[in-house]
Amino acid sequence: MWNPLTPAEVVAAMGGPTQVAARSRVELSEWERGQLFSVYSATRHLAAEIGAVEPHAAGVAAELAASLRAAPDSIAGLREIAGRLEGTADPRVIAQLSCEALDILQADGSPPAQAARAALRAVLRRAVELEVGALADAIEGPA
C-alpha cells in the first residue's frame, strides 16, 4: 500500500505516543514507565538511523559499483555485481552484493584482489561512519 510517510517518519510517529503515555498522569508502575521510555528511545534512534541511510543508499551503491569497476578485469564476477549495484537504493541489496564481492576478492587472494578489497572496504567504512554520525547527532545533537 502506498504511504506518504517515509519509513523513518513511520518509526518516529510510533515513538511519540509512547513518550506521551510515559509522561502522563495515568498510574503506571516504574517498570511500565521504563518500558515506554525504552520504546520511545528505540524509535527515536531507529528513525535517525533509517533517515540517515535512505538518502545516501543510492550514492553508496554507485560508489561501490565504481570501486568494483576499478578492479582488474581478471577478477571474475565483479563487473556483474557492479552492474547490479548501479541503480539500486535498497540497503539489503547493497549489503548482499557487497558481501558477494568481498567473498570473491577474499577467495582470489591476489595482490590486485587485496587492493580491490581494501578499496571496497573503504567505501563501506565511509557509509558506516555516515550512519553512526547521524545516529550520534540524533542522540547528542549535531557536533
C-alpha positions in Angstrom: 0.0 0.0 0.0 1.2 3.5 -0.8 2.2 5.6 2.2 3.2 9.2 2.0 5.4 8.8 5.1 9.0 7.6 4.8 9.9 4.6 7.0 11.9 6.9 9.3 8.7 9.1 9.7 6.6 6.0 10.5 9.1 4.8 13.1 9.3 8.3 14.7 5.5 8.5 14.7 5.3 5.3 16.7 7.6 6.7 19.4 5.6 9.9 20.1 2.6 8.2 21.8 4.9 6.1 24.0 6.6 9.3 25.2 3.3 10.9 25.9 2.0 7.8 27.8 5.1 7.6 29.8 4.8 11.2 30.9 1.1 11.1 31.6 -0.6 11.2 35.0 -2.0 7.8 34.5 -0.8 5.4 37.2 2.0 3.3 35.8 4.5 1.1 37.6 8.1 2.2 37.3 8.7 -0.9 35.1 5.8 0.1 32.8 7.0 3.7 32.6 10.6 2.5 31.9 9.4 0.2 29.1 7.5 3.1 27.5 10.6 5.3 27.6 12.7 2.5 26.2 10.3 2.1 23.3 10.4 5.9 22.7 14.2 5.9 22.8 14.5 2.9 20.4 12.1 4.5 17.9 14.0 7.8 18.0 17.3 6.1 17.4 15.9 3.8 14.7 14.2 6.7 12.9 17.5 8.6 12.9 19.4 5.6 11.5 16.8 4.9 8.8 16.7 8.5 7.9 20.5 8.6 7.6 20.7 5.6 5.3 17.8 6.2 2.9 19.1 9.4 1.3 22.6 8.1 0.8 22.0 4.5 -0.2 22.0 5.1 -4.0 25.2 7.1 -3.7 26.8 4.3 -1.7 25.7 1.8 -4.2 27.2 3.9 -7.1 30.5 4.3 -5.2 30.7 0.6 -4.5 30.0 -0.1 -8.2 32.7 2.3 -9.3 35.1 0.7 -6.8 34.4 -2.8 -8.3 34.7 -1.5 -11.9 38.2 -0.1 -11.0 39.3 -3.7 -10.1 41.2 -5.7 -12.7 39.0 -7.4 -15.3 40.8 -10.7 -14.4 38.8 -11.0 -11.2 35.6 -12.8 -12.3 32.2 -11.7 -11.1 32.9 -8.1 -10.1 31.6 -6.4 -13.2 28.3 -8.3 -12.9 28.0 -7.3 -9.2 28.8 -3.7 -10.1 26.1 -3.7 -12.7 23.6 -5.0 -10.1 24.6 -2.3 -7.7 24.0 0.5 -10.1 20.6 1.9 -9.8 19.7 0.3 -6.5 18.9 2.1 -3.3 17.8 -0.9 -1.3 20.2 -1.3 1.7 19.5 -5.0 1.8 20.6 -5.5 -1.8 23.6 -3.3 -1.3 24.7 -5.3 1.7 24.2 -8.7 -0.1 26.1 -7.6 -3.2 28.9 -6.1 -1.0 29.2 -9.4 0.8 29.3 -11.3 -2.6 32.1 -9.0 -3.9 34.1 -9.3 -0.6 33.9 -13.1 -0.8 35.1 -13.1 -4.4 38.0 -10.8 -3.5 39.0 -12.8 -0.4 38.8 -16.1 -2.3 41.0 -14.7 -5.1 43.7 -13.6 -2.7 46.0 -12.0 -5.3 47.6 -8.6 -4.6 45.2 -6.8 -7.0 42.2 -8.5 -5.3 43.5 -7.5 -1.9 43.8 -3.9 -3.2 40.3 -4.0 -4.6 39.0 -5.5 -1.3 40.7 -2.6 0.6 39.1 -0.1 -1.7 35.6 -1.7 -1.3 36.0 -1.8 2.5 37.0 1.9 2.5 33.6 2.7 0.8 31.8 0.6 3.3 33.6 2.2 6.2 32.6 5.7 5.0 29.0 4.6 4.7 29.1 3.2 8.3 30.7 6.4 9.6 27.9 8.4 7.9 25.2 6.2 9.6 26.9 6.3 13.0 27.3 10.1 12.8 23.7 10.6 12.0 22.7 8.4 15.0 25.1 10.3 17.3 23.6 13.6 16.0 20.1 12.3 16.9 21.2 11.3 20.4 23.6 14.1 21.3 22.7 16.8 18.7 25.0 17.9 15.9 28.6 18.5 16.8 
